[in-house]
Amino acid sequence: MWHHLIQHKPFEKNDPRIIVEGKGMRVWDQHGKEHLDGVSGGVWTVNVGYGRERIANAVRDQLIQLNYFAQSAGSIPGSRFAEMLISKMPGMSRVYFVNSGTEANEKAFKMIRQIAHKRYGGKKHKILYRERDYHGSSITAISAGGQLERNMQYGPYTPGFVEVPHCLEYRAQVETENYGLWAAEQIEEVILREGPDTVGGLCLEPVTAGGGVIPPPAGYWEKVQEICKKYEVLLHIDEVVCGVGRTGTWFGYQNYGIEPDFVTMAKGVASGYAAIACLVTTENVFEMFKESPDDPMDYFRDISTFGGCTAGPQPRSRT
């Protein structure tokens, strides 16, 4: 195996750690050593803990009944799960199933770009992202990623992504009474510099996760929301880490009174029991993709192969 995110040279003389069993919050390695898992599967994924037989049984039952069919036809478990999910997300109404957080974010980027062509002649295509935030591992996702060490040596990157400053008050970039307001205003400055008629989306984590676990300063999100509405910028909240209970609410953005246009999620959605992720959006966005049914370019011309797996969205396993 080629392990993820690690230098393999030491393995020529020493074996890597292999995790062989998990139960609750604890895991055991190949030597029988017990570990308290404080990182939820290594990358903040197993929100509900290990060894949940009810989940495993629900997945097994669904695999026997119908393991897969392309999501262009839909599925009963997908429909039920979508209904349950949006009941926790007032203002959101449509769920698009994919198989990873990276892919979920890519779908939001594609929707923003297609809306730019449908409504603005392709001009309003730029997508802003924040220094220190992380949105996935594909070339386009790292083009929207604010962590230099993850991006280096993988360029050239996808054009049209523009960085805005971080909001880390601990390492404040200026001395000011209201740092949250100042940090949000830096986003507005970037929009004005690039041209409001060219900026279509803003992608942010509600709390920066891998970039330092950075909560936003007071007043930050209120101003960000105001700026997005002022310049007709679609607000994309990346909840891949923060979503499904990690911040004490169902989703991190719900701590701040945000009204997003897109919410993406993965990891805790199935807690590692299946590879499933979602892009959730509003009815307003959804309606944009069925305005001209006679136009073969009007709908969202996209598919995710493993978004059609039926074992991931299992409502019985979430109760």
Protein Blocks (a to p, Z undefined) as FASTA:
>chain_A
ZZehiafklmmmbccdddfbdehjbccdfkopacddfkgoonopalnoghilklmmmmmm
mmmmombdcfklopfklmmmmmmmmmmmghiabdcddfbfklmmmmmmmmmmmmmmmmnn
omamcccddehiacbjbfklmmmpcbfklmgopaccdehiacdddfbfklccbdcfblml
mmmmmmmmmmmmnopklpmbdcddfbacklnopaddehklmmmmmmmmmnopacdddfkl
mgghinopablklmnopacfbdcdefjlnnopaccddddddfklmmmmmmbmmlmklpcc
dddfklmpcklmgmklmZZ
